[in-house]
Amino acid sequence: MIQEINAIFDGKSLQLESPLNLDVGTRVKIIVETILPQKQPTKTFLETAQSLQLQGNPDWSEKIDQYLYGETVSDHE
């Protein structure tokens, strides 16, 4: 009988993630196959920006120079 089961190596032994359907004392053959960690889906720029929960004035894009440099467009004229 073949059973496929995942386990985690704790440095000394394999810790099974689910129980095996075996009688006590049953001899088994183990083949170890490393499972690569699941890759997290890449976040979009918008998802990253929203996750930062930045707060700013509602007119940020209109007065960017004033907020960044303390000057307005009319100061350059």
C-alpha positions, 0 to 999 in steps of 0.5 A: 500500500502506498500513502503520500503524506507531507512532513516537516523535519524538526532537526531530529525527526520527521513530524507528520502533518496527518496520521498514517493508516498503519498498524503499530510495528509496520515497516515502511520505506521512506523516500524524501522529496523536498517540497519548495515553499509556495511562492506568494503572489506578487503584489501590484504597486497599487496593493503595496501603496494601499497597504502602507496606509499613508495619510496626506492632504486631499490636495496633495497632487495639486500642491506637491511642491509646496508640501515637499519644498515649502514653496508654490509654483508662483514662488518660481515666477 
